Amino acid sequence: MRRGDSFTVKNKFNVLSAIALVFLVMGLTQVVQANEELAAPQDSAIEEQAIDFQAMGWASACVTCHGATTRAVPGQVIPPIAGQSVDEFMRKMQHYHQSDESGVLMVQTIKGYDAQVLRRIAQWYAQQD
């Protein structure tokens, strides 16, 4: 290995280390912001905004049983959740999250979502009619 090659490898290592550090700081910043959002009082009013496609994707798991509109499916015992207020949706999700009932699909499903994701799903569903 020539002297110049060693220097180039060292520079590449330093550049990669710097890039990794930037991504680490960005990730930690997002974690801190998410924690601050969860700790801050939440406004339940639905803001006029662009479609939250990420929340819509998460809600697709709910749509299978609950549908995407306020109209109940004929003969279906599972209630629609579209149009519910964010607060009502969050109360119900908190109930399922704290429940230890075995064999209840909602109790198992809810464990895959944190409060921030559930709030975004609630906001998406509240905008549906």
VEXDREN-2710 file (C-alpha; in Angstrom, 1 decimal):
% VEXDREN-2710
k/r/px/py/pz
1/MET/0.0/0.0/0.0
2/ARG/1.4/3.4/-1.0
3/ARG/1.5/6.3/1.4
4/GLY/-1.2/8.1/-0.6
5/ASP/-3.5/5.0/-0.5
6/SER/-3.4/4.9/3.3
7/PHE/-4.3/8.6/3.5
8/THR/-7.3/8.0/1.1
9/VAL/-8.5/5.1/3.2
10/LYS/-8.2/7.1/6.3
11/ASN/-10.1/10.0/4.8
12/LYS/-12.9/7.7/3.6
13/PHE/-13.1/6.3/7.1
14/ASN/-13.4/9.8/8.6
15/VAL/-16.0/10.8/6.0
16/LEU/-18.1/7.7/6.8
17/SER/-17.7/8.3/10.5
18/ALA/-18.9/11.9/10.1
19/ILE/-21.9/10.7/8.0
20/ALA/-22.8/8.1/10.6
21/LEU/-22.5/10.7/13.4
22/VAL/-24.9/13.0/11.4
23/PHE/-27.5/10.2/11.1
24/LEU/-27.1/9.4/14.8
25/VAL/-27.8/13.0/15.8
26/MET/-30.7/13.2/13.4
27/GLY/-32.2/10.0/14.9
28/LEU/-31.7/11.3/18.5
29/THR/-33.3/14.6/17.6
30/GLN/-36.4/12.8/16.2
31/VAL/-36.6/10.7/19.4
32/VAL/-36.5/13.8/21.6
33/GLN/-39.1/15.5/19.4
34/ALA/-41.4/12.5/19.6
35/ASN/-41.0/12.4/23.4
36/GLU/-41.8/16.1/23.6
37/GLU/-44.9/15.7/21.5
38/LEU/-46.2/12.8/23.6
39/ALA/-45.5/14.8/26.8
40/ALA/-47.1/18.0/25.5
41/PRO/-50.8/18.6/25.8
42/GLN/-52.5/17.6/22.6
43/ASP/-55.1/19.7/20.8
44/SER/-57.9/17.4/19.7
45/ALA/-59.1/19.7/17.0
46/ILE/-58.5/18.4/13.5
47/GLU/-56.3/20.7/11.5
48/GLU/-56.9/21.3/7.8
49/GLN/-53.9/19.6/6.2
50/ALA/-52.8/17.5/3.4
51/ILE/-53.6/13.8/3.5
52/ASP/-51.4/11.9/6.0
53/PHE/-50.6/9.0/3.8
54/GLN/-48.5/7.3/6.5
55/ALA/-51.5/7.4/8.9
56/MET/-53.7/6.1/6.1
57/GLY/-51.3/3.2/5.6
58/TRP/-51.4/2.4/9.3
59/ALA/-55.2/2.7/9.4
60/SER/-55.4/0.1/6.6
61/ALA/-55.1/-2.6/9.3
62/CYS/-58.2/-1.1/10.9
63/VAL/-60.1/-0.8/7.6
64/THR/-60.3/-4.5/7.2
65/CYS/-62.7/-4.9/10.0
66/HIS/-64.1/-1.4/10.7
67/GLY/-64.3/0.0/7.1
68/ALA/-63.2/3.4/6.0
69/THR/-66.5/5.3/6.3
70/THR/-69.1/6.1/8.9
71/ARG/-71.5/3.6/7.3
72/ALA/-71.7/0.3/9.1
73/VAL/-71.4/-2.8/6.9
74/PRO/-74.8/-4.6/6.9
75/GLY/-74.8/-7.6/9.3
76/GLN/-71.4/-6.6/10.8
77/VAL/-71.1/-6.4/14.5
78/ILE/-67.8/-4.5/14.4
79/PRO/-68.6/-0.8/14.6
80/PRO/-67.3/1.8/12.1
81/ILE/-64.7/4.1/13.6
82/ALA/-64.6/6.7/10.9
83/GLY/-65.8/10.1/12.0
84/GLN/-65.1/9.4/15.7
85/SER/-63.5/12.3/17.6
86/VAL/-59.7/11.9/18.3
87/ASP/-60.4/11.9/22.0
88/GLU/-63.0/9.1/21.8
89/PHE/-60.7/7.0/19.6
90/MET/-57.7/7.5/21.9
91/ARG/-59.8/6.6/25.0
92/LYS/-60.9/3.3/23.4
93/MET/-57.3/2.6/22.3
94/GLN/-56.0/3.2/25.8
95/HIS/-58.6/0.8/27.1
96/TYR/-57.4/-1.9/24.7
97/HIS/-53.8/-1.1/25.4
98/GLN/-54.3/-1.5/29.2
99/SER/-56.4/-4.7/28.8
100/ASP/-55.0/-8.1/29.5
101/GLU/-58.0/-10.0/27.9
102/SER/-56.6/-13.0/26.0
103/GLY/-58.0/-13.8/22.6
104/VAL/-59.3/-10.3/21.9
105/LEU/-57.9/-9.2/18.5
106/MET/-57.9/-5.5/19.4
107/VAL/-55.8/-6.2/22.5
108/GLN/-53.2/-7.9/20.4
109/THR/-53.3/-5.4/17.5
110/ILE/-52.9/-2.3/19.7
111/LYS/-49.6/-3.5/21.1
112/GLY/-48.0/-2.7/17.8
113/TYR/-48.7/1.0/17.9
114/ASP/-47.4/3.8/20.1
115/ALA/-49.4/6.8/21.2
116/GLN/-48.1/9.1/18.5
117/VAL/-49.0/6.6/15.7
118/LEU/-52.5/6.0/17.3
119/ARG/-53.1/9.8/17.4
120/ARG/-52.3/10.1/13.7
121/ILE/-54.6/7.2/12.9
122/ALA/-57.3/8.8/15.0
123/GLN/-56.9/12.1/13.2
124/TRP/-57.1/10.3/9.8
125/TYR/-60.2/8.4/10.8
126/ALA/-61.8/11.6/12.3
127/GLN/-61.6/13.2/8.9
128/GLN/-63.4/10.4/7.2
129/ASP/-67.2/10.5/6.6
END
